[in-house]
Each structure stands twice: as C-alpha cells, then as structure tokens.
C-alpha cells in the first residue's frame, strides 16, 4: 500500500543538461521544491507544467 507524502503541480523553472545523458528538472511550490534528474530526451523544458508525487511504498 502506498501512502502519499506530497504532491507538487508546478511549472518547471529550470531544465539543465547533465553530461548529455540526463536532464535536471527544478521547480518550487510554496514550502516544497524538487530537483530531479530524468533521462535525456524527455522533451521537457522550462515553462512546462509537471506533477511530482512522493509516496512511501511498502
């Protein structure tokens, strides 16, 4: 069973290339902020709206 800890729906402020292999996504919503690396080629760019859900999975 998964327990939701946080859900962030926000516009990406920053997308950066990491060694040509990954993209680093960053945004802030109130007290929450995230910095997540995803595989290159996601097509995401600054200004795109995303949803990040953090859950504890047993």
N, C-alpha and C positions, 0 to 999 in steps of 0.2 A: 504494500500500500504506500502511495506517495503522499507526503504532507507538503503543501505549498508554503514556502517561506517568504517569497517575494515575487511580485510580477511588475515588470517595468515595460511601459509602452512609451517610447520616446523617439525623437528624431536624432539620427546619428550626427554627431558634431564633427567627427574626425574619422577618417579611414586612411591607414598608412600601410605601405608595402613593407613586409619584413622578409628580407633576403630573397625576394622574388618567389617565395614559396607560400607565404601566408599574408592575409590582410588583418590588420589590427583595427577593431571597431571600438569606438568610445562614445559614451553619452552619459548625461546626468539627468536624473529626475528627482528633485527635492533632495531628500537625505540619501537616496540611492544613486550609485554611479556604477558603470561597468566598463571594463576594458577586456575584450575577448578576442582571441586570435582564431580566425577561420581559414579554411583552405583558400588559396588563391583562385580567382575566377568566380567568386560568389556573385559578382556584378553589383555588390552593394557600394554606395557612395555617400558622402556627406549629404545630408538632407533627406535621405530615405528614412521612413518610419519603420521601426522594428519592435518586436515584443521579445523580451527575455524573461523566462520563468525559471525560478530556482526552487527545486523540490528536493526534499530528503526522501530517498528511495530505500526501502528496507530490503 
